[in-house]
Amino acid sequence: MLTGPEATVIGSEFFLSLYPILIKLVRTTLPTQLLVRFGTFAAGAAAPASAADLVAVAGSWAAIQRTLLVGLIAAVHTWASYAAFASLSTGVSMSLFYTYPLWNLVGAKVIYGESVGSSIPYLLSGILGTYLVSTKGLGDPIGGVTRAVASPAAGVALALLAALTESAMYFVVKDRASTTPWASMLELYGGAAVWLLAAAPLLGLSFAWNWSAIGLMTAFNVLVGFVGYALRYYAVPLVSTEVFGLLSFVGVLSAFLFGFIFAGERPGMWSIVGAALIVWAVANVETIKKAVNK
């Protein structure tokens, strides 16, 4: 039986798997998407945040330094994710990105001394399933189908960077161990917004002030992204690393489902095989929980 926080992880994955739809629907510059995303998340977290949350994020020079550091991680993560997905095929980029549960296990072993070996076969099954669900078949080319921003080799490095920074963000939230997600969201996305605005004039980044597009992105980020990440960051300190990793693959299945519903993407044989591998991996959550609790 899933606990409340474990069910919250599943709910967060359903929300966050809708993000590819936003990217496809809204035509705007990447800096604009990032600014709206970071700004919406930071403002949304600031509204319910307590005075203690605000002090933890910006109440001292040490807090400001931490916020800038983790904000840089969030900014690099988001940029690397977009660049990797633009430079590689969906199957390759998704399967490389979803190595992050494995990096989480490495971090949990090093930082917390957790025993992590029992879930590795299931995580590998989930990664293979992710590749098969996200690709047209085993012969799917590595290059992206959209205009690449990097070579395939650089795209692989960017996808792995996205996975590693996703793990870093996981431990930022887990280390804070707060009963609410607001401080974590404020420091991650408020800090990322600061870096984006500071880098824009130096790198020549442009923002497209199309207010109808910005309104759509803001609404989507509030209703989908903010809710999804708030649920995820609430659950992170309350769920073991192994269980969290397995439940994360629910996001791949729900993205697969939403692609079929909203974009008419019909599954092929390999996609069905991949979905079955992910279902098998996630279905073994109870087995992992028993091993963790021994």
Beta strands, then each sheet from edge to edge (+ up, - down):
end
